[in-house]
Amino acid sequence: MLGYVTAEGRGAADKLLAELAESLHARGWPLAGVVQINRETRPDRHCDMDLCVLGHDHSLRISQDLGPHSRGCRLDPVGLENAVGLVEADLDRRPALLIINKFGKSEVEGRGFRTVIGKALSEGIPVLTSVNRNNLDGFLAYSADMAQPISPSRDALLAWCEQTCAARLD
């Protein structure tokens, strides 16, 4: 009950999961988790990264502006941990599906949403995430052969959700 998608192109997986979450929400699915919205600022700057917390009416900034010449990680660990806390509390609502925008470097290193993903799976809540190629080995080691790859298309993701979550929607 752990599905993942790997999409090519900057922000492609973020867009795909955000569109899927919007579609499932419109169908009345009880969801928990986060989707990432990348907001372009200026051509000479990196985008701002916001996490929209599903089921809430706000988003959290998870990027830091380190300046135009920075090369380091722009992830704001405080913003990420605030989102993690909200999502973990939302598991008490017993959602049909947990969507996590990505299993990234933080999760590979044991932080971020890693514990929330494990908690959801242990409670029988299906989880859908994205993984980039750089973190795929770490994700597969974490998932211990439980993870199911899904084609990076809206139809494939929707089909996986409908098949995996059908019993939770009754």
N, C-alpha and C positions, 0 to 999 in steps of 0.2 A: 504494500500500500504506500510505497514511496516512489513517486514518479519524478522524472527529471527531463529537462530539455536543454539542449546545447544549440544555440543559434549563432549563426555567423553575422558579423556586422555590429558596429557600436550601437548599443542600446536596443538591439533587435529583441532579445529575450525579455527585457523590461517592458517593451511595448506589447509583446505577445501576451505576457502574463497579466498586464493591466487590462487589456481588451477582454481577455478571458474572464477575469474577475468581474468586470462590468457586465458582461453577458450573463454570468451565473447569478449575480446580484439581481439583475432585471427579471430573472426567472424565479426569484424568491429563495434562492439557496442561502442557508445560514453559513457564512464564511468567517474565517478568522485569518489573520496574517497581515502581510504587507506587500505592496507592489511599489516599485520604484518609478518615480517620474523625474526625468532629467530635463532641467530647464536651462536652455541656452541663455547666456548672458551677453557676452560680447565676443567677437571673432578672436580676440587675443587672449581669452580666458577660458578655463575649463568650465563645463556646465555645473550648475548647482544640482545636487542630488537630494531629493526629498523622498521619504517613505510615506505613502498614504496607508494609514492603518485601517484595514477593512472593518467596517462596522462602526467607525468613528467619523466625525465630521472634520477632522483636521489631519495635517501631515506634519512630519518632523524632518528638519534638515539634518542630513547625515554627512554633509561635506563641509570642509573648512576651506576658506580662501587662504592659501599659503603664498600667494603672490604669483605673478605671471611667469616667473622663471623657476618655479619650484619643480622638483622631480620626485619628491616624497609622496607617501600615501596621504590623500586628502580626506580619508574617512575620519569623521568625528566620533570617537568611541563613546562619548557621553550621549550623543544623539542616538546612536545605535542601541545602546543599553536601555535608554528610555523606551524605544520602540519594542525591544525584547520584553520589557516588563509589562507593557500594555497587552502584547500578544499572549504572553503566558497567562495573564489574568483572564483573557478572553476564552481560553480553553475550557474554563468552567461552564461556558454556555453550550458546550458539546456541539461545535460546528460540524457540518457535513464534510468540510474540507479545510485544511490549513494550507494557505499559499504563502510561501516565503520567496521573496524576490530573487535571492540567489544564495547558494552555498558557496561562500567566498573564502578568502584567505583567513578572516576571523574565525569562521566555522572550522576550517581545516586545522587551525591552531587551538581549537577547543573553546572558543569564545563565541560571541554573537548569538545566533539562533540555534546553535548546535544542541543545547540542552532542551530547548522548547520543541525542536523536531523530535528528539528522543521521547520526550514526555507524550507528545501527541500520538506517536506510533505505539507507545506502550498502552495508551488508552483506546486504541483502535480507530483513531482519527487519521484518515488518509492525508498524506502530505504531497504537495507538488512544489517543485523548486526549479531553478535553472542553475547550471554549472558551466563555467567557462573551461576551456581546454586546459588552462594552467592549473586548475584546482580539481580536475577530474580524478586523478589518481588518489588524492586525499579523500575526496568524496566517496569513491568506490571502496576505499579501505574502511571508512566510517560506516558505510551502509552494509558491509558484510554480505554482499550478494542479494540484498533485499530490494535494491533500486531497479526500477524498470525505465529504460530509455524510451522517450516519446518523440516522435517526429516533430520538428519545430513548425507546426502549422496549427491554425485555430481549430480546424476540424479534427485533427488527431488528438489535440489536447481535450477538446470537448468530449470526444468519444471515450477517452481514458477516464475523464471525470464521471461521465454518466455510468460507465461500467463499474468503476471502483466505488462510487458513492451511492449507488442505487439503494442499497439497504438502509443507509443512514437518512435517506430522504422520506422514507415511509412513516 
